[in-house]
């Protein structure tokens, strides 16, 4: 058995990139030959160079395992399916992303053609499975792989208002809402701090926002390697995710492993990962006051915080390779 992994892999990492690289590593440990075929390049090369390259490189492989998402992220699926059909390969698509419903509605026939051309469709959550089922496409649910290089972090001291976000600085993740929520927290806890990990097109806008609001203790770290992110997570107490759309963010699971209280919007696949009031506190989109109130309530009732953290910890087991491989590897045959 050998598998060609086809995906857009960016230099700075991100959800799909991290998953593909992890899968490549795990397959090698299972003595399954695998190679990453990166489709992240210029549009000119995508149309004229990559198809020929994939025809040559892909020929020895039995299975094309394609990872893609909506809009521009759908390109690996287009390329992999077309070349895979020419070479008569087994085609598996893992679909990522929380904007699936809107994308499918916009391009129904186009999307359906490529999905129905595959041997198997994989999604990471029942949230995405429901979306596919509505358009009449069967899928298999296989969770993302999580590799924790650090043991579960146990908070042994009293919680303080140390808040962190670890999403890219894009409009979909609404980091400005986190900043507004932080301003409400800081009005009650003047020493509160907010660490904004990541980079993106909204960075300048968000920095200007912090200055205009006169906030202190707001730290923009820029891009950090995964191993460096954990050091910031370990020192924080609250992970804030104000995203407007989402599927199954690995960053949420990393925050759980770091022992943080999860405060997130109740969107996409997130309610399928954590449960409100049991393993996380979920709020409505674009409601900074709800985020702030959730943080303040935990600070004022710290006994409840231990229950949230321990319940969240129990959700991590299903994402370990030992459990994921039992669902994934049979699909390659």
Secondary structure, 3 states (H helix, E strand, C coil): CEEEEEECCCCCCCHHHHHHHHHHHHHHHCCCEEEEEECCCCHHHHHHCHHHHHHHHHCCCCEEEEEECCHHHHHHHHHHHHHHHHHCCEEEEEECCCCHHHHHHHCHHHHHHHHHCCCEEEECCHHHHHHHHHCCCCCEECCCCCCCCCCCCCCCCCCCCEEEECCCCCHHHCHHHHHHHHHHHHHHCCCCEEEEEECCCCHHHHHHHHHHHCCCCEEEEECCCHHHHHHHHHHCCEEEECCCCCCCCHHHHHHHHCCCEEEEECCCCHHHHCCECCCEEEECCCCHHHHHHHHHHHHHCHHHHHHHHHHHHHHHHHHCHHHHHHHHHHHHC
